[in-house]
Amino acid sequence: MATVSVRMDKALFDAAAREGKAEFRSAAQQINFWAKVGRNALANPDLPIEFVRDILIAKEQPTEPFTFEA
């Protein structure tokens, strides 16, 4: 993944660092997550933001292929 330097409010960065730590993300990863949630929430205004957030978290989880046992 390419990186880009941006200027941002220190309070926002500090909040991302705090929340990211609780979610085992770096501050940069937390800001990226917030951006994805916001972008997807704006693209789907009919969905509750919590639903959008939960879908994005679920997509990050590793999955195993489903096998049907009879």
Backbone torsions as a table, in degrees:
resi	resn	phi	psi	omega
1	MET	NA	133.6	177.2
2	ALA	-76.3	151.1	177.8
3	THR	-116.6	153.1	179.2
4	VAL	-137.2	136.6	176.2
5	SER	-86.2	135.7	177.4
6	VAL	-136.2	155.4	174.0
7	ARG	-94.4	138.2	177.5
8	MET	-149.1	163.5	179.0
9	ASP	-62.7	132.2	-178.1
10	LYS	-61.3	-35.9	179.7
11	ALA	-63.0	-38.3	177.6
12	LEU	-65.6	-44.5	178.9
13	PHE	-62.4	-43.6	179.9
14	ASP	-63.6	-40.1	177.4
15	ALA	-63.2	-40.7	178.2
16	ALA	-64.4	-38.9	178.8
17	ALA	-63.8	-43.3	179.6
18	ARG	-65.0	-51.6	-178.0
19	GLU	-68.2	-37.1	178.6
20	GLY	-62.5	-39.4	178.6
21	LYS	-59.5	-41.2	179.3
22	ALA	-66.7	-26.8	-178.6
23	GLU	-103.8	10.2	-179.5
24	PHE	60.3	40.3	175.4
25	ARG	-123.2	152.0	171.8
26	SER	-73.6	170.0	177.1
27	ALA	-59.8	-42.4	179.2
28	ALA	-64.2	-41.5	178.1
29	GLN	-64.7	-37.9	179.3
30	GLN	-66.2	-41.9	178.8
31	ILE	-64.1	-41.4	175.9
32	ASN	-60.8	-41.9	179.0
33	PHE	-62.9	-46.6	177.9
34	TRP	-58.5	-40.5	180.0
35	ALA	-64.1	-41.2	178.8
36	LYS	-65.0	-43.2	178.4
37	VAL	-60.9	-47.7	-179.6
38	GLY	-62.2	-44.8	179.9
39	ARG	-62.1	-45.3	-179.1
40	ASN	-71.4	-33.0	176.7
41	ALA	-66.5	-40.8	177.7
42	LEU	-67.1	-33.9	179.2
43	ALA	-75.8	-17.7	-178.3
44	ASN	-133.0	67.1	-173.7
45	PRO	-65.6	-13.7	179.2
46	ASP	-82.2	-10.5	-179.3
47	LEU	-98.9	141.2	175.2
48	PRO	-63.9	142.4	-176.9
49	ILE	-61.6	-32.1	177.8
50	GLU	-63.3	-36.6	178.1
51	PHE	-65.6	-44.8	178.1
52	VAL	-59.9	-46.9	179.2
53	ARG	-59.2	-47.1	-177.7
54	ASP	-64.3	-36.4	177.2
55	ILE	-64.8	-44.0	180.0
56	LEU	-64.3	-38.1	177.2
57	ILE	-65.8	-42.5	179.9
58	ALA	-62.9	-36.3	179.4
59	LYS	-65.8	-24.3	179.9
60	GLU	-80.0	-17.7	-176.2
61	GLN	-75.8	137.6	176.2
62	PRO	-68.0	142.5	-179.5
63	THR	-125.8	155.3	175.1
64	GLU	-109.2	146.7	178.0
65	PRO	-60.1	143.0	178.9
66	PHE	-80.1	131.4	174.1
67	THR	-123.0	131.4	-178.4
68	PHE	-89.3	127.6	177.8
69	GLU	-114.4	124.8	-178.6
70	ALA	-92.6	NA	NA
